[in-house]
Amino acid sequence: MNPALSVVVPVFNERDNVTPLIEEIIAALRGQVAFEIIYVDDHSRDDTLAVLRMLRTAMPELRVLHHLVQSGQSTAVRTGVKAARAPWVVTLDGDGQNDPADIPRLLAARNTAADNVKLFAGWRVNRQDPGSKRWASKWANAIRLRMLRDNTPDTGCGIKLFEREAFLELPYFDHMHRYLPALMQRAGWGSISVPVNHRSRASGVSKYNNLGRALVSVRDLLGVSWLIARSKRTSVEES
C-alpha cells in the first residue's frame, strides 16, 4: 500500500539525533496513518549515514537517501519530496528541535481547512533557541512580513505539512524552504500557521550563524519579491 503521508527529514552531521527522532516519529504516527520516513543525508562528514543504514533494517517505514555532494537543506528537502510516495508531505529539521508529536496536530488542521489550503506551517510560539538567534529571527520575520506580506509569523520553523504536487510546482532555488508560505500564496494556494512545540537542541551544533543567514536572506527576499511581482495566474477552461 502507498503511504498517505511522507515524513521528510534532511540531515547533515546529526548522528546523535537520528535515532531518538525516528523513534518519536514512529511513536506519533504508527497506528494512526500509513506513513513512510525519508531521511536525506546531505553528504554528512560524520557517521550519520551509517547510523541511518543500520536503523533501516529494524524500521520498515524508513527510507534513506544520500547526496553524493553536499547541496544544502532546500535541495535535501526537494530530494525527499521528489522521492515521496504519499500525496502529502511533512518536513522536520533533523536536529530534534521540532516535535513529531505535533504532526497529528497539523493533520487535524488540514482535515478542517478549505480545499485551497495547501500548506500548514509550524509556528514556534515558545522558541527554545539562544537569545541572539531569537532576536535575529524576530527582525528577519518583521522585514519579510513587510516585503512579502505573506501573513506568516514564523517561516523558519522546520515542521511543515504541504501537498506534494503543489510543492513541486513551486520555483526551486536554494533556501526556498524558508519562503514556502509566500511561494504557495504566489501560486494561488492558501497557507495556515499552526502553533507547535519547540525544543532545545539535545546534541550537535547549529549549521547556521546569524550573520551568514542575514546576508543570504537579503538576496533571497529581493528574489522572492521579484517573483511575486512578476507572477501571473489565469483561469483555464477545457471545451
Protein Blocks (a to p, Z undefined) as FASTA:
>chain_A
ZZfbdcddddehilkmmmmmmmmmmmmmgokaccddddddehiablmlmmmmmmmmmmmk
bccdddfbdebjklmmmmmmmmpcbfbdcdddfklpacfklmmmmmmmmmmmcfklcbdc
dddfbccbdfklmmmmmmmmmmmmmmnonopablkbmbdcddfklmmmpccdehklmmmm
mmmmmnopacddddddddddfbdcdfbdfklmmmmmmmmmmmmmmmmmmgccdddddZZ
